[in-house]
Every structure is written in structure tokens, then in C-alpha cells.
Amino acid sequence: MTPALVLAVLLAALAATTAAAPKENKCPPNIVPVKAGAAGPAAAGKSSYTTKYDNIDVKMILHNDRLLKNYIDCLMDRKSCSREGQLLKEIIPDALQTECSRCSEKQKQIAGEIMSYLLQYKKAYWEELLCKYDPEGKFREQYEVDEDEEDEE
């Protein structure tokens, strides 16, 4: 596996732990959503995802626009994927369905970093991923987190 796979798993965990349902459908018509339960063979029958890349430098990936865009383009079916990117695409639906129960604690932590970064600096990527992997807002609603809410003090 490569950084792409780790990023995909983490994006799945990220989506599974965040955001409220959209008030209206903001998804462009060219985004084809992934159907619930569409996990690929990479996730089938496994008790957990590999932790081989838990120590990868995710910040390096996030701060490298070219690398991050390649991963996003793969996940959004705009570009062909590396083997690792394809595996990532297969894991995301499973991670959403299972509430990231197969994710390691480190993967959940990294997912939080990714979510925070995408929401703060790459909101368009975040919105695209949500449109594709959570088009009905089911998982966002389940966790009752609204990405537009201000933190209350």
C-alpha cells in the first residue's frame, strides 16, 4: 500500500466521524454517488484495515497540492487510480458502513487531521467527497456534527 491507500482509509474515517446532513443538495450532477454497501474486495472479510501505513506523513500529502489532487481525482473517478488508490476507493464505503470500526486509533486520529485540513483549506474537495461517498447525508446526520457551526465557548 502507498500513501494513497492510507489517505483513502483516513478520508473514510473522517467522513464517518463528521458533518451534518446538507440542507439542500449541493452536489453537481456529474458526481456519481457510491451506493451504500458497495465495499470492494479490499474490505471484505477483514477484521481491521492494515496498520502498515499508520506512521505515514499525512501532513506532507495534505500540503503537496499535486499529490493531494491526484488522490482526490482518483477517488472522484476523474483519473485512473494507482493500485493503492483503487484499494482506497474500495475501503471508504466499508469504513462508512461500519462506523470505522475496523480503523485503528491512529487511523481515526489521522482522519481527524485530514478532516480538519480539508474543511479549513480545501473545502471544495471535502464537499466533493461528501457528495460521492455520503450523497444522502446519512452518515453526516448520524454523527450530528454541523461543519458550519461555530464552536461554542
C-alpha positions in Angstrom: 0.0 0.0 0.0 1.0 3.6 -0.5 0.1 6.9 1.0 -2.9 6.9 -1.3 -4.4 4.0 0.5 -3.8 5.4 3.9 -5.3 8.7 2.7 -8.4 6.9 1.5 -8.9 4.9 4.7 -8.5 8.1 6.6 -10.9 10.0 4.5 -13.4 7.3 5.1 -12.9 7.5 8.8 -13.0 11.3 8.5 -16.4 11.2 6.8 -17.7 8.7 9.3 -16.9 11.0 12.2 -18.1 14.3 10.9 -20.5 16.8 9.5 -24.3 17.2 9.5 -26.7 16.5 6.6 -26.7 19.2 4.0 -29.7 21.5 4.0 -30.0 21.1 0.2 -28.4 19.0 -2.4 -25.3 21.0 -3.5 -23.8 18.1 -5.4 -23.0 18.7 -9.1 -24.9 16.3 -11.4 -21.6 14.9 -12.8 -20.7 13.3 -9.4 -21.9 9.7 -9.3 -22.5 8.7 -5.7 -21.2 5.4 -4.3 -24.1 3.1 -3.3 -24.3 2.1 0.4 -22.8 -1.3 1.0 -20.6 -1.0 -2.1 -17.4 -2.0 -0.3 -14.9 -3.7 -2.6 -12.8 -6.8 -2.0 -10.2 -4.9 -0.1 -12.6 -4.6 2.8 -14.4 -7.9 2.6 -14.0 -10.3 5.4 -11.3 -8.3 7.3 -11.5 -7.6 11.0 -9.4 -4.4 10.6 -7.6 -2.4 8.0 -3.9 -2.7 7.6 -1.9 -0.5 10.0 1.2 -0.7 7.8 1.0 3.0 6.9 -0.3 4.4 10.2 3.0 6.3 10.6 2.9 7.9 7.2 3.5 11.7 6.9 -0.1 12.7 6.2 0.8 16.4 6.5 3.2 16.0 3.7 0.4 14.6 1.5 -2.0 17.3 2.5 0.4 20.1 1.9 1.5 18.8 -1.5 -1.2 20.1 -3.8 -0.2 17.9 -6.7 -0.2 14.7 -4.6 -3.5 15.6 -2.8 -5.2 16.4 -6.1 -4.1 13.1 -7.6 -5.7 11.2 -4.7 -8.9 13.3 -4.9 -9.1 12.9 -8.6 -8.8 9.1 -8.2 -11.5 9.0 -5.5 -13.8 11.1 -7.7 -13.3 8.9 -10.8 -11.7 11.8 -12.7 -8.4 10.0 -13.2 -7.2 6.4 -13.2 -6.0 5.2 -9.8 -2.9 3.5 -8.7 -3.3 0.1 -7.2 -3.3 1.8 -3.8 -5.8 4.4 -4.8 -8.1 1.8 -6.1 -7.9 0.0 -2.8 -8.6 3.2 -1.0 -11.8 3.7 -3.1 -12.9 0.2 -2.1 -12.3 0.8 1.7 -14.2 4.1 2.0 -17.7 2.7 1.7 -16.9 0.0 4.2 -15.5 2.4 6.7 -18.6 4.5 6.4 -21.0 1.5 6.8 -19.1 0.1 9.8 -18.6 3.5 11.5 -14.8 3.0 11.0 -14.9 0.0 13.4 -12.1 -1.6 11.5 -9.9 1.6 11.8 -7.0 1.7 14.3 -7.0 4.5 16.8 -4.1 6.1 14.9 -6.2 6.0 11.7 -9.0 7.7 13.5 -6.6 10.4 14.8 -5.2 10.9 11.3 -8.7 11.1 9.9 -9.4 14.0 12.2 -6.3 15.8 10.9 -7.4 15.2 7.3 -10.9 16.4 8.0 -9.7 19.5 9.8 -7.3 20.3 7.0 -9.9 19.7 4.2 -12.6 21.7 6.0 -10.3 24.6 6.7 -8.2 24.8 3.5 -9.7 22.5 0.8 -13.5 22.8 1.4 -14.3 22.1 -2.3 -12.5 18.7 -2.1 -14.4 17.9 1.2 -17.7 18.8 -0.4 -17.0 16.6 -3.5 -16.0 13.6 -1.3 -19.2 14.0 0.7 -21.3 14.2 -2.5 -19.8 11.0 -3.7 -19.5 8.9 -0.5 -22.4 10.3 1.5 -24.8 11.7 -1.0 -27.9 11.4 1.2 -26.2 12.9 4.3 -26.9 9.7 6.2 -23.5 9.5 7.9 -23.2 13.2 8.4 -26.6 13.3 10.1 -25.8 10.2 12.2 -22.9 12.0 13.9 -24.8 15.2 14.4 -21.9 17.5 13.6 -22.5 20.6 11.5 -19.4 21.8 9.7 -20.9 25.3 9.5 -21.5 25.6 13.3 -19.3 28.0 15.3 -17.6 26.4 18.3 -19.5 27.5 21.4 -17.4 28.7 24.3 
